């Protein structure tokens, strides 16, 4: 076999290997990008849900105060509707693919939320004697629960916001590294291939 044939075969083999490396690199980058997009989408949705939960908690506190002033059962029904809406949001939040920190905080929020029989307390508020010691204790427990839930919901929103910011930075870094690697691989391929091809001419 002539030397030029050997050199040509070596050049073709080198090109094929470099193309295989580049193809692998691009597939890895695409996979990372897809994973980042899925995680970021989940975190953005979680942030929206956390903000909506805070709005519902504000409504819950408002309805509670009105219930204790008026003893109107319509406010008790409003509390129940708000509770149901919060349950739906919490369920969706728990189903999202979140970071470990985000999932842990959402779990703690769920524990606090499910620890108190909200509907029973609202029904009790309608029947209890206004101004009595029981009445004051009941209102105090309502407001304490509201504060604990708000604090937990704020923590969820804060962690999710930070995670979204971290994801943006990570995505930019992955993209930068991928572009750098691709350029290095392309330049290396040209550097190694062109002299070899020149020798075959």
PEZI-V607665 format. One record per residue. N is the residue number from 1. RES is the residue in one letter. SS is DSSP state (A for helix, B for strand, O for the rest). Layout:
<<N:RES:SS> <N:RES:SS>>
This chain:
<<1:X:O> <2:X:O> <3:X:A> <4:X:A> <5:X:A> <6:X:A> <7:X:A> <8:X:A> <9:X:A> <10:X:A> <11:X:A> <12:X:A> <13:X:A> <14:X:A> <15:X:A> <16:X:A> <17:X:A> <18:X:A> <19:X:A> <20:X:A> <21:X:A> <22:X:A> <23:X:A> <24:X:A> <25:X:A> <26:X:A> <27:X:A> <28:X:A> <29:X:A> <30:X:A> <31:X:A> <32:X:A> <33:X:A> <34:X:A> <35:X:A> <36:X:A> <37:X:A> <38:X:A> <39:X:A> <40:X:A> <41:X:A> <42:X:A> <43:X:A> <44:X:A> <45:X:A> <46:X:A> <47:X:A> <48:X:A> <49:X:A> <50:X:A> <51:X:A> <52:X:A> <53:X:A> <54:X:A> <55:X:A> <56:X:A> <57:X:A> <58:X:A> <59:X:A> <60:X:A> <61:X:A> <62:X:A> <63:X:A> <64:X:A> <65:X:A> <66:X:A> <67:X:A> <68:X:A> <69:X:A> <70:X:A> <71:X:O> <72:X:O> <73:X:A> <74:X:A> <75:X:A> <76:X:A> <77:X:A> <78:X:A> <79:X:A> <80:X:A> <81:X:A> <82:X:A> <83:X:A> <84:X:A> <85:X:A> <86:X:A> <87:X:A> <88:X:A> <89:X:A> <90:X:A> <91:X:A> <92:X:A> <93:X:A> <94:X:A> <95:X:A> <96:X:O> <97:X:O> <98:X:O> <99:X:O> <100:X:A> <101:X:A> <102:X:A> <103:X:A> <104:X:A> <105:X:A> <106:X:A> <107:X:A> <108:X:A> <109:X:A> <110:X:A> <111:X:A> <112:X:A> <113:X:A> <114:X:A> <115:X:O> <116:X:O> <117:X:O> <118:X:A> <119:X:A> <120:X:A> <121:X:A> <122:X:A> <123:X:A> <124:X:A> <125:X:A> <126:X:A> <127:X:A> <128:X:O> <129:X:O> <130:X:O> <131:X:O> <132:X:O> <133:X:A> <134:X:A> <135:X:A> <136:X:A> <137:X:A> <138:X:A> <139:X:A> <140:X:A> <141:X:A> <142:X:A> <143:X:A> <144:X:A> <145:X:A> <146:X:A> <147:X:A> <148:X:A> <149:X:A> <150:X:A> <151:X:A> <152:X:A> <153:X:A> <154:X:A> <155:X:A> <156:X:A> <157:X:A> <158:X:A> <159:X:A> <160:X:A> <161:X:A> <162:X:A> <163:X:A> <164:X:A> <165:X:A> <166:X:A> <167:X:A> <168:X:A> <169:X:A> <170:X:A> <171:X:A> <172:X:A> <173:X:A> <174:X:A> <175:X:A> <176:X:A> <177:X:A> <178:X:A> <179:X:A> <180:X:A> <181:X:A> <182:X:A> <183:X:A> <184:X:A> <185:X:A> <186:X:A> <187:X:A> <188:X:A> <189:X:A> <190:X:A> <191:X:A> <192:X:A> <193:X:A> <194:X:A> <195:X:A> <196:X:A> <197:X:A> <198:X:A> <199:X:A> <200:X:A> <201:X:O>>
